[in-house]
């Protein structure tokens, strides 16, 4: 049986901790290794990416207007199976814009891409294994539930490719990839969005 919304939210430890008047969402560490998922057809190779590939996907360098969509902060930690932080690891995310369009020539649908959205970005984990992105809630691509693609690398070695999903999104139940996950695996890659003084935030911790 799928866990209820309230049960799943109980998995958020310290649901919102107050520090200096700012609320920080803290999610329980994953109980198992983060499940892998397909890379998908729209991973943007370096030649496809915008020159700006930092961890702020909402603001593209040289453009005045920011991306359309609901802005979120996505943060978390990356650890090994023993809970030790993975320092200096590269984490990449890529996703479609608010119109459901990918920054990839293979997405040939007649949909205008939001050029204010970076589409792809990366961060490098700090000494505590922490990462952070500023992006948007994922748009809907035909045939899939809203999701964010994620890749973790140690130098040139790929450690993990997975996908994050919006918790309690109705389309999850109809998504072929999401349905393959156990309840525990789904919890590991679910984004629980919380409104804070700084905006909408979510935290996902990865074990790789």
C-alpha positions in Angstrom: 0.0 0.0 0.0 1.2 3.5 -0.8 2.0 5.6 2.2 -0.4 8.5 2.8 0.6 12.1 2.4 0.8 12.6 6.1 2.9 9.4 6.6 5.4 10.4 3.9 5.7 13.9 5.4 6.6 12.3 8.7 9.7 11.1 7.0 10.9 14.7 6.9 13.1 15.1 10.0 12.8 18.5 11.6 10.2 19.3 8.9 11.1 23.0 9.2 14.0 24.2 11.5 14.1 27.9 12.2 17.5 29.6 12.1 17.7 33.4 12.0 14.1 33.7 10.9 14.7 31.5 7.8 13.1 28.0 7.5 15.2 25.2 6.2 13.7 22.0 5.1 15.5 18.9 6.3 14.7 15.5 4.8 15.5 12.2 6.4 18.6 10.5 5.0 17.8 7.8 2.4 17.4 4.4 4.1 18.9 2.6 1.1 21.1 3.4 -1.9 19.4 5.9 -4.2 17.6 4.0 -7.0 18.9 4.3 -10.5 16.8 5.4 -13.5 17.2 5.7 -17.2 19.1 8.7 -18.5 16.5 9.3 -21.1 16.9 10.5 -24.7 17.5 14.2 -23.9 20.7 14.4 -21.9 22.3 17.5 -23.3 25.9 17.0 -24.4 28.4 19.9 -23.9 27.8 21.2 -27.4 24.1 21.5 -26.8 24.3 23.4 -23.5 24.2 27.1 -23.0 27.5 28.7 -22.1 26.0 29.3 -18.6 26.0 25.9 -16.9 26.1 26.9 -13.2 23.6 25.8 -10.5 21.1 28.6 -11.1 18.9 27.4 -14.0 16.5 30.2 -13.6 18.9 33.0 -14.6 20.8 32.7 -17.8 24.0 34.9 -18.0 23.4 37.8 -20.4 19.6 37.6 -20.4 17.5 40.1 -18.5 14.3 38.0 -18.1 14.4 35.0 -15.8 12.8 31.7 -16.6 9.1 31.2 -16.5 7.7 28.7 -14.0 7.5 28.2 -10.3 11.0 28.8 -8.8 12.3 26.3 -6.3 15.5 25.6 -4.4 16.6 22.0 -4.6 19.3 21.0 -2.1 20.7 18.0 -0.3 23.7 15.9 0.6 25.5 13.1 -1.3 27.1 10.4 0.8 28.5 6.9 0.4 26.8 3.8 1.7 28.4 4.4 5.1 27.1 7.9 5.4 30.4 9.6 4.7 30.1 12.8 2.6 31.2 12.7 -1.0 33.4 15.9 -1.3 34.1 17.5 -4.7 31.7 15.4 -6.6 29.8 16.9 -9.6 26.1 16.7 -9.6 24.2 17.6 -12.8 20.5 18.2 -13.4 18.5 18.7 -16.6 14.8 19.1 -17.2 12.2 20.5 -19.5 11.1 24.1 -19.2 7.6 25.2 -18.1 6.3 24.4 -21.6 7.5 20.8 -21.4 10.3 21.4 -23.9 13.9 20.1 -23.5 17.1 21.9 -24.4 17.9 19.2 -27.0 17.7 19.0 -30.8 16.1 15.6 -30.4 13.0 17.2 -28.9 11.5 18.2 -32.3 8.0 19.1 -31.1 6.6 22.4 -32.3 6.9 24.1 -28.9 8.8 27.3 -28.2 11.7 26.8 -25.8 12.0 29.3 -22.9 15.4 30.8 -23.6 15.4 32.3 -20.1 15.7 28.7 -18.7 19.1 27.2 -18.6 17.8 23.6 -19.0 21.0 22.1 -17.6 23.2 22.9 -14.7 25.7 21.5 -12.2 27.1 22.0 -8.8 30.2 20.6 -6.9 29.6 19.2 -3.4 31.3 20.8 -0.4 33.1 19.2 2.5 29.8 18.0 3.9 28.7 16.6 0.6 26.1 19.3 0.1 24.7 20.6 -3.2 22.2 23.2 -4.2 20.3 24.3 -7.3 17.9 27.1 -8.1 15.5 25.8 -10.7 11.7 25.5 -11.4 9.2 22.8 -10.6 9.4 20.4 -13.6 7.1 20.9 -16.5 5.0 18.2 -18.1 6.6 16.3 -21.0 4.1 14.2 -23.0 3.9 10.7 -21.8 5.8 11.3 -18.5 5.0 12.6 -15.0 6.9 15.8 -14.1 10.5 14.9 -13.2 14.1 16.2 -13.0 17.0 14.2 -14.3 20.1 13.8 -12.1 23.6 12.5 -12.6 26.4 12.2 -10.1 30.1 12.0 -11.2 33.4 11.5 -9.4 35.8 13.0 -12.0 35.0 11.2 -15.2 33.4 8.2 -13.4 29.6 8.2 -13.4 28.3 7.0 -10.0 24.6 7.5 -10.4 21.9 8.5 -12.9 18.4 8.9 -11.5 15.2 11.0 -11.6 13.5 13.1 -9.0 9.7 13.3 -8.9 7.2 15.7 -7.3 5.6 14.0 -4.3 1.9 13.3 -4.6 1.8 14.2 -8.3 -1.3 12.4 -9.7 0.6 11.5 -12.9 3.2 9.5 -10.9 0.7 6.5 -10.7 0.6 6.4 -14.5 4.3 6.8 -15.2 6.0 3.7 -16.4 9.4 4.5 -14.7 7.9 5.7 -11.4 5.7 2.6 -11.1 8.8 0.4 -11.1 9.9 1.9 -7.8 9.2 0.3 -4.4 7.6 2.6 -1.8 11.0 2.9 -0.1 12.7 3.8 -3.4 10.0 6.3 -4.3 10.6 8.1 -1.0 14.3 8.4 -1.8 13.6 10.4 -5.0 10.5 12.3 -4.1 10.5 16.1 -3.8 8.4 17.4 -0.9 7.9 21.1 -1.5 7.7 23.5 1.5 7.0 27.2 1.5 9.7 29.0 3.5 10.7 32.7 4.0 13.1 32.3 1.2 10.6 30.7 -1.2 9.8 27.1 -2.1 12.4 24.5 -1.1 12.9 20.8 -1.2 15.7 18.5 -0.1 16.8 15.1 -1.3 19.8 13.3 0.1 21.6 10.8 -2.2 23.5 7.6 -1.2 25.8 6.5 -4.0 
